[in-house]
Amino acid sequence: MELQEINQNLEGTRNELLGILNALNGDQLNKHKDSGWSISQVCQHLVKTEELYVVAIRKGLKSSEDSFIENKPLEFLLDRSKKLEAPDIAKPTDEILEKEEIVEQLNNSREKLNGLLNTLEDPSVLSRRHFIHPVFKEMLLIEWVRSLYIHEQRHIKQIIEIIDAFKC
């Protein structure tokens, strides 16, 4: 999958998320379902993850050796029946955030990612370099970028589940 297509998916997924958030108020964003995360916390997790990915991709780009690694089966991330534990560094806080703060953080983390990707003289380098991922181990940098929108789609499903639980 080419970077241009991945960027379109990143943008489409982010627009979907922002559309969902736009329809919610502060109470809905910060309300907890059972012992799980609030929508605000899901968004904090997405911001932290994206910022961590930018750091990882930068580190991977520092390598000068080509990597020959198979693409990872990232689509399993969309299966919400398979529970995944976020690493501590990507877990949200209990801080109550206003919608504007959440949207600003999401926009800032995406600007950092786009800033990095837009500075690449040769984007194909993402398909030739890797960095160690906490779940997938050795993973090409292009797959790091691709997994971001798949990860976000997973959490959009989670947000919809939270919204639906409050309707009951």
N, CA and C of each residue as an Amber inpcrd file, in Angstrom:
protein
   504
   0.8470000  -1.1820000   0.0000000   0.0000000   0.0000000   0.0000000
   0.8890000   1.2410000   0.0000000   0.6120000   2.1290000  -0.8960000
   1.4230000   3.3330000  -1.0460000   1.0820000   4.3660000   0.0160000
   2.0370000   5.2330000   0.2910000   1.8640000   6.2570000   1.3110000
   0.6760000   7.1710000   1.0010000   0.4620000   7.4830000  -0.2650000
  -0.6550000   8.3630000  -0.6310000  -1.9910000   7.7370000  -0.2130000
  -2.1550000   6.4530000  -0.4660000  -3.3830000   5.7540000  -0.0790000
  -3.5060000   5.6870000   1.4470000  -2.4050000   5.4440000   2.1180000
  -2.4090000   5.4110000   3.5850000  -2.8040000   6.7820000   4.1220000
  -2.2550000   7.8490000   3.5400000  -2.6170000   9.2000000   3.9780000
  -4.1080000   9.4730000   3.7920000  -4.6770000   8.9930000   2.6960000
  -6.1250000   9.1610000   2.4760000  -6.9150000   8.4230000   3.5530000
  -6.4670000   7.2300000   3.8980000  -7.1430000   6.4580000   4.9450000
  -6.9780000   7.1180000   6.3120000  -5.7870000   7.6610000   6.5730000
  -5.5740000   8.3890000   7.8240000  -6.5340000   9.5700000   7.9190000
  -6.6360000  10.3250000   6.8280000  -7.4950000  11.5040000   6.8200000
  -8.9710000  11.1180000   6.9410000  -9.3860000  10.1100000   6.1980000
 -10.7880000   9.6810000   6.2490000 -11.1750000   9.1690000   7.6300000
 -10.2960000   8.3860000   8.2260000 -10.5660000   7.8510000   9.5590000
 -10.6230000   8.9730000  10.5860000  -9.6910000   9.9270000  10.4960000
  -9.6790000  11.0410000  11.4430000 -10.9310000  11.9060000  11.2810000
 -11.3600000  12.1290000  10.0290000 -12.5710000  12.9120000   9.7960000
 -13.7960000  12.2070000  10.3800000 -13.8310000  10.8880000  10.2680000
 -14.9290000  10.1180000  10.8660000 -14.9340000  10.3030000  12.3850000
 -13.7600000  10.1940000  13.0040000 -13.6500000  10.3680000  14.4530000
 -14.0980000  11.7650000  14.8660000 -13.6110000  12.7920000  14.1680000
 -13.9660000  14.1640000  14.5210000 -15.4660000  14.4060000  14.3290000
 -16.0580000  13.7810000  13.3300000 -17.5070000  13.8910000  13.1210000
 -18.2900000  13.3100000  14.2910000 -17.8340000  12.1850000  14.7940000
 -18.4790000  11.5570000  15.9550000 -18.3290000  12.4560000  17.1770000
 -17.1240000  12.9510000  17.4110000 -16.8600000  13.8100000  18.5700000
 -17.6890000  15.0890000  18.5080000 -17.8520000  15.6330000  17.3120000
 -18.5830000  16.8790000  17.1270000 -20.0350000  16.7630000  17.6050000
 -20.5890000  15.5560000  17.5120000 -21.9880000  15.3440000  17.8890000
 -22.1590000  15.1050000  19.3960000 -21.0730000  15.0940000  20.1500000
 -21.1370000  14.7780000  21.5850000 -20.8970000  16.0170000  22.4260000
 -21.4160000  15.9780000  23.6620000 -21.1360000  17.0660000  24.6020000
 -20.0890000  16.6040000  25.6140000 -19.6770000  17.5230000  26.4820000
 -18.6210000  17.2260000  27.4540000 -18.9570000  16.0800000  28.3760000
 -20.2180000  16.0080000  28.8170000 -20.6120000  14.8980000  29.6940000
 -20.4530000  13.5690000  28.9860000 -20.8890000  13.5070000  27.7390000
 -20.7860000  12.2540000  26.9870000 -19.3190000  11.8740000  26.7560000
 -18.4810000  12.8590000  26.5420000 -17.0620000  12.5870000  26.2710000
 -16.3270000  12.0400000  27.4880000 -16.7570000  12.4540000  28.6740000
 -16.0160000  12.0980000  29.8880000 -16.7150000  11.0670000  30.7600000
 -17.8650000  10.5830000  30.3110000 -18.6200000   9.5860000  31.0730000
 -17.9850000   8.2030000  30.8770000 -17.9060000   7.4620000  31.9810000
 -17.3020000   6.1250000  31.9320000 -18.3630000   5.0530000  31.7920000
 -18.0380000   4.0600000  30.9710000 -18.8810000   2.8720000  30.8370000
 -18.2300000   1.7740000  31.6630000 -18.9090000   1.3350000  32.6850000
 -18.3750000   0.3000000  33.5780000 -16.9800000   0.7110000  34.0660000
 -16.0120000  -0.1630000  33.9090000 -14.6580000   0.1580000  34.3670000
 -13.7540000   0.5360000  33.1950000 -14.3650000   0.7260000  32.0240000
 -13.5770000   1.0310000  30.8400000 -13.2580000   2.5020000  30.7060000
 -12.6510000   2.8310000  29.5870000 -12.2730000   4.2050000  29.3090000
 -13.4720000   5.0200000  28.8690000 -13.3960000   6.3290000  29.1240000
 -14.3690000   7.2660000  28.5610000 -13.9490000   7.5590000  27.1120000
 -14.8240000   8.2130000  26.3650000 -14.4830000   8.6000000  24.9890000
 -13.2880000   9.5420000  25.0060000 -13.2610000  10.4480000  25.9620000
 -12.1230000  11.3540000  26.1080000 -10.8260000  10.5690000  26.2970000
 -10.8740000   9.5420000  27.1220000  -9.6830000   8.7390000  27.3730000
  -9.2640000   7.9380000  26.1380000 -10.2420000   7.4560000  25.3740000
  -9.9190000   6.7670000  24.1230000  -9.1550000   7.7270000  23.2150000
  -9.6180000   8.9590000  23.1460000  -8.9490000   9.9630000  22.3010000
  -7.5580000  10.2970000  22.8320000  -7.4190000  10.3840000  24.1460000
  -6.0810000  10.6060000  24.7270000  -5.1370000   9.4760000  24.3120000
  -5.6410000   8.2540000  24.3600000  -4.8480000   7.0900000  23.9620000
  -4.4340000   7.2040000  22.4940000  -5.3610000   7.6360000  21.6340000
  -5.0410000   7.7930000  20.2140000  -3.9480000   8.8460000  20.0120000
  -4.0340000   9.9500000  20.7540000  -3.0250000  11.0080000  20.6660000
  -1.6660000  10.4800000  21.1140000  -1.6380000   9.8300000  22.2700000
  -0.3650000   9.3090000  22.7910000   0.2420000   8.3020000  21.8220000
  -0.6000000   7.4240000  21.2860000  -0.1120000   6.4080000  20.3540000
   0.4850000   7.0620000  19.1150000  -0.2270000   8.0340000  18.5550000
   0.2740000   8.6920000  17.3460000   1.6020000   9.3960000  17.6160000
   1.7160000  10.0620000  18.7580000   2.9660000  10.7440000  19.1040000
   4.1000000   9.7480000  19.3170000   3.8060000   8.6210000  19.9440000
   4.8270000   7.5820000  20.1310000   5.2650000   6.9960000  18.7850000
   4.3190000   6.8450000  17.8760000   4.6420000   6.3200000  16.5530000
   5.5570000   7.2690000  15.8030000   5.3300000   8.5690000  15.9270000
   6.1960000   9.5420000  15.2690000   7.6330000   9.3780000  15.7740000
   7.7940000   9.2170000  17.0790000   9.1280000   9.0120000  17.6670000
   9.7470000   7.7230000  17.1170000   8.9620000   6.6580000  17.0760000
   9.4750000   5.3720000  16.5930000   9.8650000   5.4530000  15.1230000
   9.0360000   6.1010000  14.3140000   9.3400000   6.2150000  12.8880000
  10.6150000   7.0340000  12.6960000  10.7620000   8.1170000  13.4560000
  11.9970000   8.9260000  13.3770000  13.2180000   8.0580000  13.6950000
  13.1080000   7.2370000  14.7280000  14.2340000   6.3740000  15.1040000
  14.5260000   5.3620000  13.9970000  13.4710000   4.7960000  13.4400000
  13.6570000   3.8260000  12.3630000  14.2980000   4.4380000  11.1340000
  13.9830000   5.7110000  10.8730000  14.5500000   6.3930000   9.7070000
  16.0430000   6.6620000   9.8640000  16.5350000   6.6290000  11.0860000
  17.9650000   6.8800000  11.3200000  18.8300000   5.7180000  10.8470000
  18.2360000   4.5670000  10.6870000  18.9790000   3.4100000  10.2020000
  19.3470000   3.6250000   8.7380000  20.4840000   3.0860000   8.3480000
  20.8880000   3.1980000   6.9380000  20.8380000   1.8390000   6.2420000
  20.4330000   0.8210000   6.9720000  20.3860000  -0.5230000   6.3930000
  18.9720000  -0.8450000   5.9330000  18.8730000  -1.4460000   4.7450000
  17.5740000  -1.8750000   4.2550000  17.0710000  -3.0730000   5.0560000
  15.7620000  -3.1120000   5.2470000  15.1150000  -4.2020000   5.9730000
  14.2820000  -5.0140000   4.9950000  14.2810000  -6.3020000   5.1960000
  13.4720000  -7.1890000   4.3560000  12.5390000  -7.9610000   5.2840000
  11.4330000  -7.3120000   5.6080000  10.4880000  -7.8540000   6.5770000
   9.1190000  -7.9580000   5.9060000   8.4440000  -9.0630000   6.1650000
   7.0970000  -9.2460000   5.6210000   6.1330000  -8.2630000   6.2740000
   5.1090000  -7.8730000   5.5110000   4.0570000  -7.0450000   6.0820000
   3.3210000  -7.8300000   7.1590000   2.8410000  -7.1170000   8.1640000
   2.1610000  -7.7520000   9.2910000   0.6540000  -7.8050000   9.0320000
  -0.0380000  -8.7870000   9.6230000  -1.4940000  -8.8980000   9.4690000
  -2.2080000  -7.9050000  10.3990000  -2.2260000  -6.6500000  10.0240000
  -2.7270000  -5.6000000  10.9060000  -4.2460000  -5.5920000  11.0440000
  -4.9530000  -6.2140000  10.1070000  -6.4110000  -6.1510000  10.1340000
  -7.0070000  -6.7770000  11.3910000  -6.2560000  -7.6500000  12.0630000
  -6.7840000  -8.2470000  13.2940000  -7.0850000  -7.1730000  14.3390000
  -6.4580000  -6.0070000  14.1980000  -6.7130000  -4.9090000  15.1340000
  -8.1760000  -4.4800000  15.1080000  -8.8570000  -4.7130000  14.0020000
 -10.2540000  -4.2990000  13.8800000 -11.1990000  -5.2130000  14.6490000
 -10.7240000  -6.3700000  15.0640000 -11.5590000  -7.3330000  15.7900000
 -11.6310000  -6.9550000  17.2640000 -12.7320000  -6.3090000  17.6510000
 -12.8720000  -5.8390000  19.0280000 -13.1430000  -6.9860000  20.0100000
 -13.4070000  -8.1820000  19.5060000 -13.5940000  -9.3100000  20.4260000
 -12.2570000  -9.7640000  21.0060000 -11.1770000  -9.3840000  20.3290000
  -9.8320000  -9.6940000  20.8320000  -9.3350000  -8.4840000  21.6180000
  -9.2880000  -8.6370000  22.9280000  -8.8840000  -7.5300000  23.8030000
  -7.3720000  -7.3590000  23.7590000  -6.9600000  -6.1250000  23.6810000
  -5.5410000  -5.7840000  23.6900000  -5.3030000  -4.8130000  24.8360000
  -4.1970000  -4.9840000  25.5100000  -3.8390000  -4.1030000  26.6340000
  -2.8660000  -3.0400000  26.1330000  -3.2490000  -1.7870000  26.3100000
  -2.3620000  -0.6940000  25.9000000  -1.1390000  -0.6750000  26.8090000
   0.0440000  -0.4210000  26.2460000   1.2190000  -0.2740000  27.1100000
   1.0220000   0.9460000  28.0230000   1.6250000   0.9090000  29.1790000
   1.4480000   1.9930000  30.1550000   1.7200000   3.3630000  29.5450000
   2.7100000   3.4630000  28.6950000   3.0980000   4.7430000  28.1150000
   1.9980000   5.3240000  27.2140000   1.0850000   4.4740000  26.7380000
   0.0100000   4.9320000  25.8420000  -1.3440000   4.9840000  26.5420000
  -1.3570000   4.7400000  27.8500000  -2.6250000   4.7740000  28.5870000
  -3.0160000   6.2150000  28.9110000  -4.3220000   6.4870000  28.9010000
  -4.7880000   7.8440000  29.1930000  -4.7650000   8.1480000  30.6850000
  -4.9190000   9.4310000  30.9810000  -5.0440000   9.8670000  32.3730000
  -6.5300000   9.9450000  32.7260000  -6.8130000  10.3090000  33.9620000
  -8.2000000  10.5070000  34.3920000  -8.6390000  11.9630000  34.2350000
  -7.7980000  12.7650000  33.6030000  -8.0960000  14.1830000  33.4300000
  -9.3750000  14.3810000  32.6150000 -10.2380000  15.2870000  33.0900000
 -11.4550000  15.6440000  32.3650000 -11.0700000  16.6790000  31.3080000
 -11.3870000  16.3920000  30.0590000 -11.0300000  17.2930000  28.9690000
 -12.2830000  17.7910000  28.2650000 -12.2250000  19.0410000  27.8440000
 -13.2940000  19.6190000  27.0250000 -13.1020000  19.1350000  25.5840000
 -14.1960000  19.1610000  24.8360000 -14.1390000  18.7170000  23.4430000
 -13.0650000  19.4660000  22.6580000 -12.9730000  20.7770000  22.8640000
 -12.0000000  21.5820000  22.1260000 -10.5700000  21.1150000  22.4130000
 -10.2950000  20.7530000  23.6770000  -8.9620000  20.2740000  24.0450000
  -8.6550000  18.9430000  23.3550000  -9.6510000  18.0750000  23.3330000
  -9.4760000  16.7610000  22.7090000  -9.1810000  16.9340000  21.2210000
  -9.9820000  17.7590000  20.5540000  -9.8000000  17.9770000  19.1190000
  -8.4370000  18.6230000  18.8550000  -8.0450000  19.5720000  19.6820000
  -6.7450000  20.2190000  19.5090000  -5.6000000  19.2120000  19.6570000
  -5.7000000  18.3360000  20.6530000  -4.6600000  17.3160000  20.8410000
  -4.5990000  16.3630000  19.6450000  -5.7770000  15.9580000  19.1480000
  -5.8170000  15.0820000  17.9710000  -5.1990000  15.7880000  16.7640000
  -5.5360000  17.0550000  16.5830000  -4.9650000  17.8180000  15.4600000
  -3.4580000  17.9760000  15.6060000  -2.9840000  18.2280000  16.8310000
  -1.5450000  18.4040000  17.0590000  -0.7650000  17.1200000  16.7810000
  -1.2930000  15.9970000  17.2460000  -0.5740000  14.7400000  17.0120000
  -0.5460000  14.4150000  15.5170000  -1.6340000  14.7250000  14.8130000
  -1.6560000  14.4640000  13.3660000  -0.7070000  15.4070000  12.6320000
  -0.6110000  16.6500000  13.0890000   0.3370000  17.5930000  12.4830000
   1.7710000  17.0920000  12.6400000   2.0840000  16.5010000  13.7940000
   3.4300000  15.9450000  14.0010000   3.6990000  14.8140000  13.0220000
   2.7060000  13.9400000  12.8380000   2.8660000  12.8330000  11.8970000
   3.0250000  13.3680000  10.4830000   2.1280000  14.2530000  10.0740000
   2.1990000  14.7980000   8.7170000   3.4970000  15.5770000   8.5070000
   3.9360000  16.2970000   9.5320000   5.1950000  17.0200000   9.4410000
   6.3510000  16.0950000   9.1430000   6.3650000  14.9570000   9.8250000
   7.4160000  13.9700000   9.5840000   7.3050000  13.3960000   8.1700000
   6.1230000  12.9630000   7.7980000   5.9480000  12.3120000   6.5030000
   6.2140000  13.2790000   5.3500000   5.8530000  14.5400000   5.5300000
   6.0360000  15.5200000   4.4600000   7.4910000  15.9320000   4.2710000
   8.3530000  15.6200000   5.2390000   9.7640000  15.9820000   5.1050000
  10.5910000  14.8850000   4.4280000   9.9700000  13.7610000   4.1560000
  10.7080000  12.6580000   3.5380000  11.0050000  12.9770000   2.0790000
  12.2840000  12.9950000   1.7440000  12.6560000  13.2170000   0.3440000
  12.2120000  12.0460000  -0.5160000  12.3360000  10.8460000   0.0370000
  11.9620000   9.6220000  -0.6820000  11.0730000   8.7790000   0.2330000
   9.7310000   8.9200000   0.0870000   8.8200000   8.1770000   0.9690000
   8.9880000   6.6610000   0.9030000   9.5960000   6.1560000  -0.1820000
   9.7600000   4.6990000  -0.2770000  10.7040000   4.1650000   0.8030000
  11.4440000   5.0620000   1.4480000  12.3320000   4.6350000   2.5330000
  11.5130000   3.9780000   3.6530000  10.2470000   4.3670000   3.7900000
   9.3800000   3.7690000   4.8190000   9.1810000   2.2750000   4.5880000
   9.2970000   1.8570000   3.3500000   9.1470000   0.4310000   3.0160000
  10.4660000  -0.3260000   3.0950000  11.5440000   0.3850000   3.3930000
  12.8640000  -0.2460000   3.4680000  13.4850000  -0.1860000   4.8570000
  12.8520000   0.4680000   5.7880000  13.3770000   0.5890000   7.1530000
  12.3510000   0.0300000   8.1320000  12.8480000  -0.4040000   9.2680000
  11.9330000  -0.9490000  10.2720000  12.2890000  -0.4040000  11.6500000
  11.3850000  -0.6710000  12.5680000  11.6270000  -0.3790000  13.9770000
  10.8350000  -1.4090000  14.7720000  11.2700000  -1.6660000  15.9920000
  10.6380000  -2.7000000  16.8160000   9.3380000  -2.1650000  17.4240000
   8.2450000  -2.8510000  17.1340000   6.9170000  -2.5080000  17.6430000
   6.6350000  -3.3770000  18.8710000   5.9660000  -2.8290000  19.8950000
   5.7290000  -3.6160000  21.1150000   4.8640000  -4.8630000  20.9020000
   3.9840000  -4.8490000  19.9030000   3.1240000  -6.0090000  19.6370000
   3.6570000  -6.8230000  18.4610000   3.9980000  -6.1500000  17.3760000
   4.3490000  -6.8250000  16.1270000   5.8360000  -7.1310000  15.9750000
   6.6510000  -6.6730000  16.9190000   8.1140000  -6.8440000  16.8710000
   8.6880000  -6.0840000  15.6740000   9.5190000  -6.7090000  14.8440000
  10.1090000  -5.9980000  13.7160000   9.0120000  -5.6430000  12.7250000
   8.8750000  -4.3410000  12.4450000   7.8080000  -3.9080000  11.5540000
   8.3170000  -2.7680000  10.6700000   8.0510000  -2.8840000   9.3680000
   8.4320000  -1.8250000   8.4440000   7.7670000  -0.5160000   8.8390000
   8.4380000   0.5850000   8.6120000   7.8990000   1.8950000   8.9950000
   6.6030000   2.2180000   8.2610000   6.4750000   1.7670000   7.0200000
   5.2210000   1.9960000   6.2930000   4.0660000   1.3010000   6.9980000
   4.3490000   0.1550000   7.6050000   3.3210000  -0.5710000   8.3540000
   2.9840000   0.1430000   9.6690000   3.9590000   0.8090000  10.2580000
   3.6890000   1.6370000  11.4350000   2.6610000   2.6980000  11.0700000
   2.8910000   3.3580000   9.9290000   1.9740000   4.4220000   9.5060000
   0.6010000   3.8320000   9.1970000   0.5810000   2.7180000   8.4770000
  -0.6910000   2.0790000   8.1050000  -1.4630000   1.6320000   9.3360000
  -0.7530000   1.1240000  10.3280000  -1.4430000   0.6130000  11.5190000
  -2.1260000   1.7320000  12.3090000  -1.6820000   2.9720000  12.1110000
  -2.2940000   4.0810000  12.8390000  -3.7670000   4.2430000  12.5000000
  -4.1230000   4.2170000  11.2010000  -5.5380000   4.3980000  10.8850000
  -6.3430000   3.1490000  11.2300000  -5.7360000   1.9780000  11.1400000
  -6.4440000   0.7510000  11.5370000  -6.6880000   0.7750000  13.0470000
  -5.6940000   1.1910000  13.8000000  -5.8210000   1.3280000  15.2590000
  -6.9220000   2.3410000  15.5880000  -6.9520000   3.4450000  14.8610000
  -7.9750000   4.4660000  15.0970000  -9.3660000   3.9310000  14.7520000
  -9.4610000   3.1340000  13.6860000 -10.7480000   2.5290000  13.3260000
 -11.2250000   1.5910000  14.4400000 -10.3020000   0.8660000  15.0400000
 -10.6510000  -0.0100000  16.1690000 -11.2750000   0.8160000  17.2890000
 -10.6590000   1.9550000  17.5770000 -11.1490000   2.7610000  18.6870000
 -12.4040000   3.5540000  18.3280000 -12.6380000   3.8110000  17.0530000
 -13.9240000   4.3850000  16.6470000 -15.0280000   3.3880000  16.9750000
 -14.7770000   2.1150000  16.6980000 -15.7530000   1.0690000  17.0670000
 -15.9970000   1.0840000  18.5700000 -14.9320000   1.2380000  19.3390000
 -15.0530000   1.2880000  20.7990000 -15.8920000   2.5010000  21.2170000
 -15.6560000   3.6440000  20.6050000 -16.4120000   4.8500000  20.9280000
 -17.8920000   4.6510000  20.6160000 -18.1800000   4.0360000  19.4900000
 -19.5790000   3.7630000  19.1280000 -20.2070000   2.8170000  20.1490000
 -19.4500000   1.8280000  20.6220000 -19.9500000   0.9280000  21.6610000
 -20.2580000   1.7030000  22.9460000 -19.4070000   2.6470000  23.3040000
 -19.6280000   3.4590000  24.5010000 -20.8910000   4.3020000  24.3320000
 -21.0230000   4.9340000  23.1740000 -22.2230000   5.7610000  22.8970000
 -23.4740000   4.9120000  22.9880000 -23.4440000   3.7360000  22.3560000
 -24.6060000   2.8400000  22.3630000 -24.9490000   2.3830000  23.7720000
 -23.9530000   2.1620000  24.6010000 -24.2000000   1.7200000  25.9920000
 -24.9040000   2.8030000  26.7890000 -24.6560000   4.0560000  26.4790000
 -25.3000000   5.1520000  27.2050000 -26.7430000   5.3650000  26.7810000
 -27.0880000   4.8570000  25.5940000 -28.4600000   5.0340000  25.1100000
 -29.4310000   4.1150000  25.8420000 -28.8860000   3.0530000  26.4270000
 -29.7380000   2.0770000  27.1270000 -30.2690000   2.6300000  28.4420000
